[in-house]
Amino acid sequence: MLPFYEILKSDFTVINNKKELNFNEHIHKYIEILYVFSGVQRIRVSNSFFTVKQGDAAVIFPNTLHSYYTHSKKEADTLLIILDPRYLAGFFPSLDYICCNDPVIPSENITPEVRFAMEHMDKKAPIEKKLGYTFVIFSELFKHLEISRYDPIPAKDLTPRLINYISLNYAEPLSRETLAKQFNVSKYYISRVFSEKFNMNLKTYLGKLRTEKAAELLRSGDFTVTTVCSLTGFESIRTFNRVFKQNMGMTPTEYKNKLSL
């Protein structure tokens, strides 16, 4: 699955999980706090891998590419707090355009106050109570993070609109130039969004997205390989075969034949 921009229904969410999470790479505008009561949770943040163990916590800042992964879905008791940074405005330095190389705060740096707040963070509790606990948690964890700031991409709300536009128009002949014209920005800006947010260029992203869509159509069994090629925006059968094989390990025809076995 491709990285995606997540839009949540609520600006403040508390989730208690009983198994290791397995969630694809994504970014969003929220601060995400993870705490592990028992077991472990594996995370990937900006292309680096971390294991959050029992008693550890982790903080993921807004607009940071991250995912949760597991090899076995073992039992793990974890808590996720996901909230809009505006809830913390006025209490902390600006949380825009900041990142940290290591998001994990080890158990020995977790204070009794944080543990108490985590244990009493009931998702059904009034929002005022949950916010109070969140202030305690974040203020203590923030002290142990080595943060740095990065240069902002202009029009920071463009990323979700850009990804949504591509998901709706992937079959069209998209390029940096056409997208730049559509969103009234430079083609270098388009390049920067993909390199900084998704760690790949536009061509690679489009190839992966079109391959995913092509595989869906091939699995339906209703279309020929040639038809799928034209429906998913590939410029030629030759390009379709090459890109599909790069991403799926086999040609579209081989994939279709395998489905019929």
C-alpha positions, 0 to 999 in steps of 0.5 A: 500500500502507498503512503496516504494522508489520514484525515480523522473524524475527531481532533482528539482520539484515545485508542487502547489496543490489545494486539500489535498494530499493523498500519500502513505508512501515513501522515496527518496533521496531528500529534501522536503519542504511543505508550506500551503497557505490555508487549512491544510495538514496532514503528517506522518513522521517517524511514527509521525503525524503532521498537517501543517496549513495555513501559516505553513511550513514543511521540510522533509530530505532525506531518511526519511519515510513519507506520506501525508494523508487526511480524506476528500480531502478538498480544500487546497492551498499548495506548494511542493519543492522537490530537490536534496541536492547537489543543497544546497551543500557548503551553508549548513552543510552536509544534509546526515544522519540528521533528526528532531523530529518535521518537522513543522515550525509554522506560527509565525516563517515564515519570510516575506522573506520566504512568498514572496519567496513561493508566487513567486515560479512559477514552470514555472520560470527559474531554477536559479530563483527558486533556488534563492528563494529556498535558501532563504526559506531553510536557514530561515526554517533550523534555526527553526529545531532541527536536529540530526544526525543518524548513516548511513547505509552503501551503502546508494544506496542499498535501492532502489535496494533492494526494486526493487529486491524484487518487481521482485522476491517476488514469490521466497523463499526470506530471509535475508540470500538470500538477503544478499548473492545477495547484498554481505552484512550481514543479519543484514544489511538487517534487519537494512534497513527494521527496519530503513527505513520501520519500519517493518521486512523483513518477514512482508514486504514480507507478505504484498507484497505477499498479495497485489499481491495475491489480484490482481490475485484474482481480475482478476478472472482467477486463483484458490486460490491454483494457486494464492498461488503458484504464489505469493511465499507462502510456503503453503496454511495454510501460505497463509490463515494466512498471507492474513487474517492478512492483508486483514481481511479475507481468500483468499477464502472469498475474492474471494467469495466476489468479485463474489457477 
